[in-house]
Amino acid sequence: MDEPAPAPVPFHAPWFDERELEAVRQALGVRVAGDGPFCRRVESLLAERMGAGRVLLTTSGTHALELALLALGVGEGQEVVCPSFTFVSSANAVLRVGARPVFAEIEETTLGLDPADVERRVTPRTAAILPVHYAGVAPDMEALLDLARRRSLLVIEDAAQGLAAAWRGRALGTLGDAGCLSFHETKNVTCGEGGALVVADPEIARRAEIAREKGTNRAAFFRGEVDRYTWVAEGSSYVLSDILAAVLMAQLEKLDAIQARRASVVARYRRALAGWAAERGVRLPPELPDRTPNHHIFHLMYPDERRRDEALRVLRARGIAATFHYVPLHSAPHARAMGVSAELPVTDRVAGSLLRLPLHPLLSEEDVERVVAAVRETGA
Ligand SMILES: Cc1ncc(COP(=O)(O)O)c(C=O)c1O
């Protein structure tokens, strides 16, 4: 009789246990709406850990981006320069506030915004630069922050993938005027769907707090600063339920353990694949001395699209959930419809050759060995 096929190796998997269940039980007995005790605790824990002025939990990373743009007053008639090599939310948030995304090229090493190309795309309408910390690796922030200063532009970091990563010792999400985190199921720390806005300026935080609470000063009312709350500005509903904040609390309490498990998988991938990669002309993720990694993504850069696509086929046939990243936004149907497409050869090349391997805290040693063995079959 044939051996049964081994179970597939999933691409990502959240690490939940009794701790999340217990936290949810507690939240259910206290207050389930947003901005409750668990939200407050998570916000202060994150602010302290990141060295941030203020953290506001939101319903998603996408909503954190929208809230950042709203609070900073970016809107109609303005442009925001962002990469095309990113998740749709980076550009969608810009469109949602009535501004226009302008796609710029990325650097081959960090896969984040290329400052020289960003500068070429700055116009009198540019209000902000929106760098994405792909895989938790910051682009050349020194050059981007310098450009922003010289041209009086805001910097809004899409740090959806950046929790627990740093640039020159500073947490990603705290480098610009606003930073946006995601706690989506695929992220290192998750509550299913969730996000956070990180800001230093108390006035921006105040505006965000109002926009997050349907345009009311309810947060000030909860703090006892006003005797009733009312409609004070335009807003929406971006507050995270305390039930989800409870899940986040439990996840953050085990963040170091999550990170240690992810780091050990990455170390084993690097050890096992370094020789194979050098032989086949495949690039492993960069190790840069001034960037603290968070081991969010482990990607292989094949020499061309044919070898990448063949590798995806081989890995999937072996039950390994490897995947690509991304369909670049500038070539997506909606970019064409909006008239915001561009010529971005580095982005096209990167998107055509990148493959992501499974990476999560529940991968067993046997899973990692299976992934490594299958990867070694590829790249010819
Ligand atoms: C780079 C980037 N930006 C934005 C988002 C949006 O975050 P969310 O899914 O929490 O809305 C994600 C992840 O999903 C992301 O990876």
The ligand as an ORCA input file, in Angstrom:
! r2SCAN-3c Opt
* xyz 0 1
  C       2.495     46.272      3.645
  C       1.099     46.151      4.157
  N       0.332     47.251      4.244
  C      -0.922     47.201      4.715
  C      -1.473     46.009      5.150
  C      -2.895     46.023      5.608
  O      -3.075     45.550      6.890
  P      -4.468     44.895      7.298
  O      -4.584     43.574      6.608
  O      -4.365     44.761      8.788
  O      -5.542     45.834      6.906
  C      -0.708     44.828      5.079
  C      -1.161     43.517      5.519
  O      -2.144     42.958      5.431
  C       0.609     44.904      4.573
  O       1.385     43.814      4.494
*
